[in-house]
Amino acid sequence: MKAPLAKKIPHSIISHGTERIDDYFWMRERENPEVIDHLNKENEYTDFMLKDQQQFQKELFNEMKSRIKEDDSSVPYFKNGYWYYSRYEEGKEHPIYCRRKDSMDNEELILLDENELAKPYSYYEVVSFSVSVDNKLLAFCEDISGRRMYQLRVLNLENGKVTDILAENCGSDLAWHNNNKSLYFLKKDTETLRPHRVYKLELGSEENQLVYEEQDETYICGVSKSTDFSTIFIGSYSTLTTEHQYKSASNDDDFKALLERKEGHEYYPEILGNTLYIKSNFKAENFKLFRCNINNTAIEEWETVQEVNENVLIEDFELFRNHLVVQEREGVSRLRIYDLSTMESRIYPMKEDTYSLYIGTNPDFDTDKVRVGYSSLTTPHSVLQIDLNLFEEKCLKQTEVLGDFSPENYESKLLTTSTTDGARLNISLVYRKDLFSQNGENPLLLYGYGSYGSTVDAYFSSSRLSLLNRGFVFAIAHIRGSEFNGRSWYEDGKLLKKKNTFSDFIEAGEYLVENKYGHKDKIFAMGGSAGGLLMGVVANWRPELWRGIVSQVPFVDVINTMEDDSIPLTTGEYDEWGNPADKKYFDYMLSYSPYDQIEAKNYPPMLVTSGLHDSQVQYWEPTKYVAKLRELKTDNNRLLLHTNMDAGHGGASGRFEQLKEIALTYSFILSELEISRT
């Protein structure tokens, strides 16, 4: 079967006196039958090229599925008189959301059964829900396409009736007024998908009231409610600047600004009684913590709680009646715990060198215990409860991995090296001890992201065991563009310094080979979304380094996307990539844009994935990218495009359907090395 060749329709684009001809621009026509036909042909070709792997994919799927406890449930959390949790039933794809009054020994009430709600749809997900203060109403947002354009409905918890759709094209944020009748929610622009309007829904009213509209197209909106139910916040966010408004959740006063926006100032508030606690980068690149009285929010009146540290990034914080818990990062994350009566603080010690840590669900502020999420490359996801007075830890739940998994059979490490320009570079990795070769013979999969300050920490994956148990080393490169080494690490990997992200990843791969963590002919690269941009660049820059590349929903058509402000997310990302209306940014982006830099040369085997309804990276980017690669590349290596025709940026809904996509990826990688069995 021959690879599908897309037709070429030259489309001229002139920017700053530079003409570019895009032969595949026509693929943006989502409703064009020829586009859908081409995507289907690409999927058929991928199926054909992996035909010999179909049985192996099924084996991989069953292998990964066998490690999952099918009748599992989450750790219950207590909120406003009820214990809330979700659970799965054996053989079912979707969670069931439940609660019990006062005690987990009392009768279960099923709130939402996603399995029932999902029946009419090929894609379905409940993305958020919120219960009114009187516990009688549950508002929820559902996604029926994967495009992250949600619809809003309300469930009456007394009679079990669900309303028809009350609003469409919504964001996921929900906040009930304490009158139990008014609900604040977001609406998105139908073209750009930017959440920019806050509405108030009055139950029984046919019209929703517009409360706030964000006029600046580089900002998005959010709405939330404080843990103590006292305050409703509206947040406006750009890449570099924030602004927050607030009002009492118990009266009909208008929202008022906490502190008006000032370019470059990011601040994030939470409230305890009459005191606001604020994370802010005011004169502090790595952020400070402040507090002030709710009635006197002038920045000159802010009191410093935690001073800035050039080596420590303040990531998040959680307020309790007697304690303040701060999540801070110095390479890996850690917890600093304050006693609010003395303002003395202590750091809670973690037991591993590389791991993932985050403040979990803590809706009850009147407690001396905090819940955190924790995992590592060898430790399954765990919910830990830490006593803030005694500094004692209790594991409430660790995800059970069925089969013969034993953490002691695997080894994880945090490696440190330096880049050619002198920056510190860290790499987390894991391998199975009895399959690791000291002579550097192992195949290696290197994962990277490196954008938006988003840090990919060392986390556990039971699916990944299917690679480790076949001798693979898995590594995560903590490259610039993330915040692994603080805010400066992010600043040094964006805008006109974006190429540092790509060179860091390449140097990480070279370092691992030189230090015998992987064989030079068996190193694979993988990344998604902005990490797919990374894959596109490293394929162009160093194609000979990679045995294969997996590029998931890749952002590869940088110039065309950033020049089109009708595309979702574009206007809000000028501070990340630059605005190509400015020639210096245009020239710099053009110099690395994967789609524009494809050349007539050999490329490694590649699997590219996409989602037709993707709201983040439009389906045509990976589609055009593959079409142009097919036209120009000079090798006979496999180039495969798989588009999920029913999903968006996050792939398939349903816990087992997602495993099928992982099985496809792993079978592609393993088949390159002709590895098929444990």
N, C-alpha and C positions, 0 to 999 in steps of 0.2 A: 504494500500500500504506500503510495507516494504521499509525502507531506503536503497539506493543503497550501497552495500559493494564493495569497490575497491579491485581488486586482489592485492596480495602481491608478489613482486619480490625482495628478499633481495639484497641490494646493500651495499657493505662494503666501508666505508670511514675511513681512518686512518690519524690522525693528532696528531703530538707530542706524538706518542705512544698510543694514545687513539683511539679505534675502535668504530665507530658508525654504526649501521645497519639502513639504510633508506629503508623501504619496499615500499615506494611510489615514489622513485626517477624516475621511468619510466614515471611518469606523465609529465616530462619535454619535452616529444616528441610531439611537437606541431602538427606535420603532421600525427601522429599515429591515425588511425580511432578509436581505442579503447579509446583514450583520449577524443576525441570529443563525442563519444558515452556516456562515463561516465559523461561528463559535461551536456549533454542533459538529461540524467537520473536524475541527481541532480536537474536540473531545473523542470523536470516533478514532482519530489517528492515535491519540494517546492510549486509548484502550487497545488498539491493534499493536502498538509498539510494546505494550506491557502485557500482551496476550499470554506469553509464557509465564508471567508472574501472577496471573489471576488467582491460581490456587494458593500460591504463596501469600498473596494479600489476604486471602480468607484465613489462612493459618495465622498470620500476624494479627489480624483482627481478633480471632478467637483467643489467641495467646494474651493479648492486651486486655480483652474483656474478662478473661478468667481471673485476672488480678483484682478486679473491682468487686467489692461487696455490694451486691445489687440491692439488697433491702437495707440501705443505710439511712442515717438521719444526721442532721446537724446538731450542734450543741444548743440547747434551748437558752434563750435570754429573756430576762424579766423586764417588762415594760408596762407601767400603768395598770397593774393588777393581773396581767396575763403573762404566761410563758409562751413564747413564740419559737417555732422551729420549722424546718422543712424535712421531708423524708422522701425516699425513693422506694418503690415497690419492685419486686423482682421482675425483670423482663421489660420494664417500662422505661421510656426515654426521658421523661420529664419529671420535675419535682412536684410534690404536693405540699402546699403551705398550710400549717396548722397552728392552733393555739389551745391552751388549757388554762382555766381560771384558777388563780391562787397557787395551785400545786400541780406538779406533773402527774400526781396520782388521780387527778380529776378527769372527767370525760373529755375526750378529744373533739374539737370542732374543726372540721376541714374548712379552710378559708377559700383556697383556690387550688383546684386540681388541674395542673397544666396539661395532663394527658387528655382530659376531656375537652378542655378549651382548644387544644391543638388539632383536634380531629378534622376540622374543615380545611386545614391549611397544610401546605408543604413546608412552611417555616412558621414557627411560633415560639414566642418567649414572653413571659411576664418579666418586665425589666425593673419594675419598682412598684411598691405599694405603701400606703400610709393609712393608719387607722385614726379616726376622730377621737378626741379626748374622752367622749362619753362611751367609747368602745362599741358604738352601734353601726358605724359606717366604715367601709374600706374602699378607698380610691386606689385604682391600679392602672398602670400604663402597660400596654401590650404591643408587641412588634409582630406583624403578620407577613413581613416581606424580607426582613434582614437589612433594610435600608435605614433603620434607626429613625424612622418617622412614625411615632407612636400614636396610638389612639387611647383615649381616656374613658374609663367606665367606673361605676361605683356599685359596690355590693352592699346590700342591706343585710347586716349580720343578724338581725332579728328574724327575718323571714326568708333569707337566702336568695332573694331576687336580685338580679343584676340589671342595671339600666342598659338601654341602648347606648351607642357611642355618643358621648357628650362633647367630645372635641377630637379633631384629627390633627395630624402634623404636629404632634406635641413633643416636648422634651420629656425627660424622665423625672424631673424634680416635682415634688408635691409637698404642700404644707397646709394643714388644716388651721383655720381660725378656731379659737376656743369656744365660739358659739355653736360649733358642730354643724353648721350649715354652709359656711363659706370655705372654699378650697382655692388656694393659689396654685397655679400651674403655668408651664411654659408653652409657647407655640414657636414653631420654626418657620423660617422662610421656605416656601415650597421649592424654590430653585437652588438657593445656596445651602439650605438645610441649617442655617445659622439660627440657634435659639436666641431670639432678640426681643420677644414680647412676654410680659408677665400679665396673666389674666386672673380675675377672681370669678369663680363660678359660684352662683347662689343656687342651691338646690331648689327646684321648683320653678326657677326662672328660665325663660327661653333664650336669653341673651347673656353672654359672658362680658364682664366689665374689664376693659383694658386698664391696667393699673400702671404699667410702665413699659415704655418702648425705648430700646437702646438705638440711638440714631447713628452712632459711629459704627460703620460696617466692619471695623477691625476688632470689635468687641463681641463677646457672647454674654448671655445672662444665665443666672442661676437663682433659685429661690429655695430657702431652707428654714427650718425651725430649730430653735435652741433646745438642748437636751432637757432643760427644766420647763419647757412648754411656754416660757414667758414672752419670747420675742421671735418675730419673723424677719428674716434678712433677705434682701435682694442684692446679689452680687453681680458686678460687671467686670469682665475679665478680658484683657488682651494678653499677648505674650509677655509683656514687660510691665503692665500697669493694671491696677485693680481699683475698684471703688465699691463701697458698700452702703446700702440704705437699710434702715430698720424701723420697726414699729412694734408696739405692744400687740401680742396675739389675743388680747382680751377686749380691745376697744376698736373703734372705727377711725382712729386718727390716721392721717396720711403718713406715708413713709418719709423719713428725713435722712439726709446724708450723714453718715458717721464722720467721714473725712472726704472732701472732694478730691477727685482724681488729679494726680500730678504725674506727668510722664516719667516713667521709670520707677515709680513707687508702687511696690506690691505690699498689700497688707491683708491679713485674714483674721477676723474677730470671732470670739466666743464670749458668752456672758455667764456670770455667776452672781446672782443677786443683783446689786447695782454696779458691779464691777465688770468692765470689759477687759479681757485678756487678748492681746493682739500680737500676732507674728508679723514682723515688718522688716523690710530691707532698707529702712531709712538710715542712711549713713552706715550701712552694714551689708556688704555683699552676701555674706552667709547667713543673714537675718539675725535679728534680736527678738527677744520677747519683752513686751511692755504690758502695763495695765493702767487703766484710768477709770474714773467715775463716769457712768453712763450719761450724766448730765453735764460733763465737762470733757469733751473729747478732743479739744485742741491739742495738736501734736506736741506743743510746748509743755503741756501738763502730763504727758505720758511718763510713767515711772518705769525704769528698766528693771525687769525681772531676771533676764539672762542676757549677759553681755555678748557681743559678737566675738567670734573666735575664727581667725583666718584658716584654721585647720579643721573646724567642725561646722557642719551645715545643720541648721535647725530645720527639720523636715515637717514635723507635725506636732500637735499637742492635744491633750485631753484633760478636761476639767472635771474634778470631783469636789464634793463639799469641803473635804479636808486636805486634798492633795492636787498637785498639778503633775501630769506625766508628759514629759517631752521626749519625742523621738528625734534623735540627732544622729548624724552620720559622720564618721571619720573612716572612710573606706567602706566598711560595713556599718549597718545601723545599730543603735543601742538605745536604751532607755535611761533617762535621767529623771529621778523622782523627787519632787519638792514636797515638804511638809508646809502647808500654807500658814500654819500658826507661827512657824519660826523662819520660814523661807530658806531653810537648809536643804541641800540636795545631795543625793547619792546616785551613783551609777549602778544599774543592775547588771551583774556579770553574765555574759553568755558563754557557752561551753565549746563552741566550734569556731574555726578561723574564718569560714565563709558560709553564709547562710542568708536567708530572707526573713525579715522581721517587720511587722507592722502592727499598729494599734488596731485592735479588733472592734467588735460591736459592744458598746458600753452605754446603753440607753439609760441606765440608772445612775445618776450622778451622786446619789446619797449612799455611797458604798466606799469601803476601804480596799477594794480589790479591782484590779484592772485585767481585762482580757486582751491578749495579744495573739496574733497569728505567727507561727514560726515553722520554717522547714529549712532543709539544706539539701545538698545533692545526695545525701545518704539517709536523711531523716524525713519520713513522710510528714505531710502537713499536720500540724498540731495546733490545738487551741490551748494556750497556757493561761492560767489564772495566777496572778502574782499578788500576794498580800502586801499592800503598800506600807504597812507598819512593821511587819515581821520580816519582810524580804524573803518570804518563802514561796515556792513555786509548786503549783499543782497542775498536772496535765489533765484537762477535762476530756480531751478526746484526741487521739491520733488516728489519722486515716488508715484503716486496715488494708494491708496489701496481702491478698491471698496467694497461695502457692508457697514456693520455697524461698521467698525473699528474706535475707538476713542482712541487716546493715553492716555487720562486721565483715562481710565478704567484699565490701567495696571501700575504696579510699578516695577522699576528696582533698584537694589542696587549693590554697590561694598563692599563686605565684606572683612575683614582682620583678619587673625588668624596667629598662629605660628605652625610650624611643630615640631615634637618631637626632632629634632636636632637644633631647634632655628631659622630656616629660616622663613622669613615673607611670608605668602601665601595669595594671593588674589583670590576671587571668584566673578564673575559677575553673577547676576541672575535676572530673571523676572517672574512675575506671574500676573494673572488677579485678581484684588483686591476682587471682589465679590465672587470669588471661592477659596480664600486662607483661609486655616484653621490655626488659631493660635495654635492649638493643635498638629500640625505636621501630619495631616492625608493625605496631598497631595501626589500624585505620583510625582516623580522627574526624570528628564533626565539630566545627568551630561555629558558634552562634554569635551574632552581633546585632545591635540596634543603633544606639548612639545619636539620638536626636531629642529635642524638646526638653532636655534635662531629665528624661525618663531613664531610670537606672534598672537594668535587668540584673537582679541579684541571683545568687545561687539558690535554686529551688528544686524541689523533688518532683519527679514525674515517674509514675509507674509504667507508663508507655515506653519511656526511654530505656527501661531495663531490657527491652527487646534488642536494642543496639549494644548496650553494655555486655549483655550475655553472649553476644556474638563477637566480642573482642574489641569493640569500639571504645575509644576515649572520647568523652564529650567535654567540650570547653566553652566557656562564655568569656568573650573579650570585653573588658570594662573600659571601653574606648571613650575618647573625648566626644562631647555632645551629650553625654550622660552627666550625672552629678555624683558619680562614685567618689571622686576626690574633691567634692565641694562645688560651689557655684562657679568658680573660675574654670573648672574642668568642662562645664557646659559652655561658658562664654568662649572658650578656646576651641569649640567645635561647632560653631554656627556662623552664619553670614559669610564674611570674607575669610573666615578660618575653617570653613566646613571641610576642606580637604584633609585636615588633621584626623577627622573621623575615619576616613578611608585608609590613610597611611597607617594609622594605629592598628587597624584590623589586619592589614597585610603583614605588618611587623609582628603582630601576635602569632599569626600563622607560621611565619618564618622562625620565630623563637621556639615554638613548640616542636617544630621539626628538628631544629639544631640541638635541642635539649632532649631529643629522643622520646618525646611524648606521642609522636606519630610519625609515620613513614612519609617521605616526600612525595611518593606517588599514590598516597591513599588519603589525602586530606580533602575533606568536603567543607563547603561553606553554606550557611543557611541564615536567612533573615527575612523579615516580613514588614510590609508597609514602608516606613522610612528605612527600616532595615533591608527592604527590597531595593531601595535606592543604593544602599551600601553594596548589595550584591551586584547590581548593575555596574557600579563603578569599578569594583575589584575585578569583575570579569573583563572589563575593558583595559584596566591598567596592568593586571598580572594574570592573564588567562592560563598561562602555563603552570601556575602554582596550584591549581585546583583540579582534583580528580573529577569533581562534579559540584554543581551549585543548585541549591533549592531556593527559589525566589518567590516568596509568598505575598500575594496582593501587592506587588511592588510599585512604588512611586518612582517612575523612571522617565516620565515625559515632563521634566521639571520646568522648562521654559514655557511651553504651551499652557501648562496648568497655571503657573504663576502669572501669566499674562491675561488669563480669563477670569475676571472677578465674578462670573456667574457660576463657576464651579464651586461646590461645597468646600469650605475651609480656606479658600485662597486668600481672601482679604485679611483674615485673622492670622496669617502666617508670614506676612512681610517681615516681621521682626525675627523670624526664624531663618528664612532663606534669603531675604532681601526682596525689594520691589524691582522687577525688571524694567520698570519705567525709568529707573536710574541706570545709566549705561554701565557704571562700574559693577553693579550687581548683575546686570544682564550678561556682561562679558564673563564674569566669574562663574555664574551658573551654567552658561553655555559651555564653559571649558570642562565641566565634569558631568553634565546631564547625560545619563546613560543612553537615552534614545538618540540624542544628537551626536554622540561620540562613537557609535557603532562603526566599525571599520571592516574592510575586506581582509580577514585574517582568521586564524583558528581560534575557536572558543571551546571551553570544556563542555561536557554533557550538562544539560540544564533541564530542570523541571520548574515551570512557572505556573503558579496557581492564581485564580481570580474568582470574583463573585459578581454575577450580573447586576445585583442590586447594591453593590458596594457604595456606601455613603462617604467613605474616606478617600479611597483611591478608585477613581472611576474605572469600570471594566475595560475601557478602551486603551488605557495606558499599557497594561501587560499584553493586550491583544496586538496593538501596534508594534510594541517592542519585539515580540516574537516574529511578526511578519517581516520586519526590517532585518532582524538577525538572519532569518531564513534566506532573505535575498542576498545578503552580503557575506556571510561566514563561509570560509573556504574548507571546512572540515566535514567529516561524515558523522560526527558525534550526534547523539540523540538531542533533539530540542523539542520538548513536550509542553503543551499548554493545556491545563485542565481548568475549565470554568464551571463553577457550581451555578447552575441556572436558577436555583431557588434560594440563594443565600446572598449575604453581603460580606462586609469586611471581616467578621468573626467566623466565617465558615458556617457549616451546618448547625442547626439547632438540634438538641437531643444529645445525651451523653454518649450513646453508642454510634450515632451517625458521625460524630466528630472523630471517633476512633478509625472509621473507614478512611477518612482523609489522611490521618497519620499513617495508616497502613500503606496507603498509596505512596506517600513520601518515603517511608522507610524501604519499601520494596524497590523504589527507583534507586536509592542509595546502595542498598545491598546487592542489587542485581549488577551494578557497575563493577563490583568486586566478585561477582558470582558466588556470593554468600547467601545461602537460603535456609540453612538449618542451624539449630543451636549446637 
